[in-house]
Amino acid sequence: MRLLLLLLCFCFIQARAQRDTLTGSIIEASGQTPVMQASVLLLARDSAIICYTRSDQAGCFTITRQGKEAVLLFVSHPGYTPEWRAIITHQQGAIPLAPIVMFQQRDSLAEATVTHAAPITRLKGDTLEFSTGQVQLPPNATVEALLQRLSGVVVHADGSITINGQQVDRILVNGEDVFHDPKLITRNFNASLFSKLQVFDKVSDKTAFTGVDDGQRSHTLNLVVGEASQHGFFGKLEGGAGTSGYYNNTALAGSFRGSSQFAALGLLSNTGTTGFSGETGGSNEVASILISPGVSDGLNASAGTGVPKVAGAGLHYANRWDSGAQHTSANYSWGSTRTQPYTSSLVQQYLHDTIYLQQQRSTSTNTSYDQHAQGVYDIRQRSGNALRLAVSGSTSTAHNQLTGTDSTVLNGKTVNQGIRRILSNVSGQAIDGNLFYKRAIGAKGWQLSATAEGGSAQNQSSGYLYAYNRYTGSQPNDSTDQKKDFSNRGWTGSGNAYLTYQANPRTTISASYGVKYTSTHTLLTTYTNASEHYNEKVDSLSIDYSPSIFNQEEIVQVAYEQKGFKLHTGLGLHQTRLETYHYNYFNPHLFGHYNIDPHHVLYFSYDITQQLPSLEQLQPLKNNVDPLHLTVGNPGLKPSNSQNFAVRLLIARQHSLSVNVQGGIIQNGISSQTITDSLGRQVTRSVNVHGNMAIASYLSYDFSLPEHIDGAVNENVSYNRDNSFTGTLPATNQTYNGGLAISLQKKIGKGYLIQTRSAFDYTYVQSSINPATTNYLTQHHSASITLPLLWGMLVNSETNVTIQQPTGSFRQDNITTNWNIAVTKEFLDNQLGIQLKMNNLFNQNNSIIRTVSANMVSTTYTNGTTKRYVLASLIYHFRK
């Protein structure tokens, strides 16, 4: 019996030893070469070494864990960045590990922090890179769902994306613009197509071509297509119908084969979830499937955005050949939208010894039809010569109708009430292009570049304005019944020459000269309704204005780069002639970054810029589209000058930290002067002021807690000082803002997780013309859960709660809750899915926005969210 017991104990010990054996392999970043003789250590919670081994000639290793105290696997090798793997303490048995990838030290890449369910985050130069292979997602999850699981990334309700406190301006696929609309990619493309995500500040196309940095940056997210997705094609077909007339239909097909890209997308929806964005009708806004020059409604007959009924289609193609020396890309889109927005706003202004309170309500019907086409071709030769040609064009039409009412209260007494009706038809066309050329000249290191750009655009609005205003007291009522024809045409042409010299491998010196000429023609004719015929011209509301602008600039710049340190510094002289005005200013600038080590990078910038008055601010025109709130031009307006700085530190280790500080001091700033009479009528014009400034800081930190919980903390603090005029009195308005947000997510098995986010924003406003202050707290809370149900179904529940503290005239707490539930069942190896979505279960409108600007506080209610509905969808995914 004792012998049997000893034998059983021995077998148990052997089985336990087998259960705690870890095996794996170590390879270089290329994925081909094994790393031999790498040190592999198992560490305890106090960093004590438990056991040790080395990788063999094939890069493989086997190591046995003693009990459950081992929590960390550490791998190192001379010349490579060390790597870590967290050990799952509750996991037993023979544990195979995913291949451990090591990066050479000379690549200046940060070490990878790898856990059982977290992405690898590293710094590669000044690029932050997420390797997403280990992010666990449900089947057919979108790119947006992937982004929601990454540290430091916030996906907002409107689909916009913030990474480490910076708004993402562009989203690329393998470096190419696809459809030119980021939300179309994040909400329609499958996350499994991409192996990693890269975040960086992209320079302008002109800078990328000439090598002379113009200081323009766009915060960019690049989606890198995985190797497995670079063969065959992929797509999605979705058809959905629901209650209350809601529908959502999408068709997507694409192929990413090496350097060749093709994608086609069609949309037909009114749920606002496709990613299609844009406004119809509003001033300087246009609904389009792509970013386009757009049209402007001179009568501004739009009440806002609303939820659009969308019909759209887009095509994308890009390719590189001849060993990458030649490249082309093209995009075409067509789209139409129809919205019926409603807006109700309450505006409170503190005037000298007066409180001005106005309530406005408006509703509109807006339709828009747009087309856009764009193409690029470039070729680069081994000699260094290169050529790039880009052309784009668009056409837009819109039909807009608006009805609005408003009333004004001064010190508790109603002084006016009014009604407006506007009908407007809008059309616009635009075409532009650029040609870049460069070649090596003379002795080695010299290069000459030249660029030429040009374009023309025209915009027409024609419509009718009717307004009726009733005043208290003895002031007679007034009415407006007018026809307006608005036309704006213009063209621009520019040319630049750049001479660069590569003084040594680290230093480049450049000099450039550029000219630009812009000619515009603004024609506005207003007719009053005389004897029911709009044939009597109103000279005071009509204008024929044809200004021209001539610019020239000379810039000298030095670029220096060594061991992760990049610096661009220079001085520019800018000269502008606008009609009889002549503006000259110097533009010193300095920007760059420093890779302190593989884990830390410091970004910095400083420059002095000038903002010229816009033609709308200068032209001597009275705009009476809203007769109670007139705007007039100011031909004597001067440009503003601003000193700007920014510093950002990014740390990417096992946890990442980003700290941003930026600000600006503005002299001769362009602000506003508003004169209010005793009947509540206002006239506003742009004026120059002194002493404006702004400074802001942002911090983002992600962390991990026990039980597989990841979290992030975001903090922001800002101060703004804005000077303006209230009547004839100068006003200094100061705004302090502070915010704190905490996010947590817990992973539960493959692809399942719970997420929560709570954000608190405090605003404090003080104005020199009013002893009272405005201060309030705004809270945003959200929670989502993705879990399996019976029979393989997957449920996703999302809840968003907004709470706004009462203040001043806004005496009620604004509490809104939006709760959505979706249940999905996948069939045929996750190719076919059935989804039942219940939207906005409480049927509440959470489009309530409170804003503070100078001495004005406003709360705006819109119908920017969909109502309650149930939508059933059939979704088919395919990949060959």
Secondary structure, DSSP 8 states (H G I E B T S, - for coil): -HHHHHHHHHHHHHHHHHHTEEEEEEEETTSSSB-TT-EEEEEETTS-EEEEEE--TTSEEEEE--TT-EEEEEEE-TTB--EEEE--TT--SSEE---EEE-BGGGTB---EE-SSS-EEEEETTEEEEE-TT----TT-BHHHHHTTSTTEEE-TTS-EEETTEE--EEEETTEESTT-HHHHHTTSBGGGEEEEEEEEEE-HHHHHHS---S-EEEEEEEEE-GGGSSS-EEEEEEEEEGGG-EEEEEEEEEEETTEEEEEEEEEESSS-SS----SSSTT----SS-------TT---------EEEEEEEEEEEEETTTTEEEEEEEEEEEEEE--EEEEEEEEEETTEEEEEEEEEEEEEEEEEEEEEEEEEEE-TTS-EEEEEEEEEEEEEEEEEEEEEEEEETTEEEEEEEEEEEEEEEEEEEEEEEEEEEE-SSTTEEEEEEEEEEEEEEEEEEEEEEEEEESTT---EEEEEEEEEEEEEEEEEEEEEEEEEEETTEEEEEEEEEEEEEEEEEEEEEEEETTEEEEE-GGG-EEE--EEEEEEEEEEEEEEETTEEEEEEEEEEEEEETTEEEEEEEEEEEEEEEEETTEEEEEEEEEEEE---HHHHS--EE-SSTTEEEE--TT---EEEEEEEEEEEEESSSEEEEEEEEEEEESEEEEEEEE-TTS-EEEEEEEES-EEEEEEEEEEEEEETTTEEEEEEEEEEEEEEEEEETTEEEEEEEEEEEEEEEEEEE-STT-EEEEEEEEEEEEEEETTEEEEEEEEEEEEEEEEEEE-GGGEEEEEEEEEEEE--BTTB-S-EEEEEEEEEEEEEETTTTEEEEEEEE-TT-----EEEEEETTEEEEEEE--S--SEEEEEEEEEEE-
